[in-house]
């Protein structure tokens, strides 16, 4: 599953998401409008909008402002503080790795794991 559409801007790998194929087709496939945006009264994911639409970057890890306030504060309201902190650390590491080796190689790593 080396589909570039499963590599969203935020550092989550869509191929490991429980909602993929059920409530979501992958952030890039839905143009930054996954199911949860309507649950949070958002028109579009703020990270997707900033990264792809405004800055025209492939992912947040390529931004000079990474990690920014939006990245550090946008959270799943169902996560505990501890879960959110772990998610932030993981996504930052993921995006740094992806910036280092490129998305194609990162997707190959994800597929192999």
C-alpha positions in Angstrom: 0.0 0.0 0.0 2.5 2.7 -1.2 -0.2 5.1 -2.2 0.9 8.7 -1.8 -2.7 9.5 -0.9 -2.1 7.7 2.4 0.7 10.1 3.4 -1.2 13.2 4.8 0.4 16.4 5.9 0.1 15.7 9.6 2.4 12.7 10.0 -0.3 10.1 10.5 -0.1 7.1 8.0 -3.6 6.6 6.7 -2.9 3.0 5.9 -2.9 2.3 9.7 -6.0 4.2 10.4 -9.1 2.3 11.7 -11.4 4.8 9.8 -9.8 4.2 6.3 -12.2 2.7 4.0 -15.1 3.1 6.4 -15.5 6.8 7.3 -12.6 8.1 5.4 -10.8 7.6 2.1 -7.6 9.3 3.2 -7.0 13.0 3.7 -5.6 13.6 0.2 -8.4 11.7 -1.4 -11.0 13.9 0.4 -9.0 17.1 -0.1 -8.4 17.7 3.6 -12.1 17.1 4.5 -12.0 13.8 6.5 -15.2 12.9 8.4 -14.0 14.4 11.7 -13.9 18.0 10.3 -17.7 18.1 10.3 -17.7 16.7 13.9 -15.5 19.6 14.9 -17.5 22.2 12.9 -14.5 22.7 10.5 -14.8 23.1 6.8 -11.3 21.7 6.2 -8.5 20.4 8.4 -6.4 23.4 9.4 -3.1 21.5 8.9 -4.1 20.4 5.4 -5.3 23.9 4.5 -2.1 25.6 5.8 0.3 23.1 4.4 -1.1 22.2 1.0 -3.4 25.1 0.1 -1.6 28.1 1.6 2.1 27.1 1.7 2.0 24.4 -1.1 4.2 22.0 0.9 3.9 18.2 0.7 3.7 17.9 4.5 4.2 19.9 7.7 7.8 18.5 8.3 8.9 20.6 5.3 7.7 23.9 6.9 10.2 26.3 8.4 7.7 26.9 11.2 7.3 23.2 12.1 6.0 22.4 14.6 3.7 25.4 14.7 0.9 26.3 17.1 -1.7 24.8 14.9 0.2 21.5 14.7 0.7 21.6 18.5 -2.9 22.4 19.4 -5.1 20.6 16.9 -6.2 17.4 18.6 -8.7 14.6 18.6 -11.0 15.6 21.5 -11.3 11.9 22.4 -7.6 11.7 23.3 -6.4 12.0 26.8 -3.6 14.5 27.5 -1.1 11.6 27.6 -2.4 10.1 24.3 -2.2 13.5 22.7 1.4 14.2 23.9 2.5 10.8 22.6 0.8 11.5 19.3 2.5 14.8 18.9 5.9 13.3 19.6 5.3 10.4 17.2 4.0 12.7 14.4 6.9 15.1 14.8 9.4 12.2 14.5 7.5 10.8 11.6 7.5 14.1 9.7 11.2 14.6 10.4 12.0 11.2 9.0 9.8 11.7 6.0 11.5 15.1 5.3 14.9 13.3 5.6 14.3 10.4 3.3 11.4 11.5 1.1 7.8 10.4 1.0 8.3 7.5 -1.4 10.9 5.8 0.8 8.9 6.6 3.9 5.9 4.9 2.4 8.1 1.9 1.6 9.2 1.8 5.2 5.6 1.9 6.4 4.6 -0.9 4.0 7.4 -3.1 5.3 6.7 -2.6 9.0 
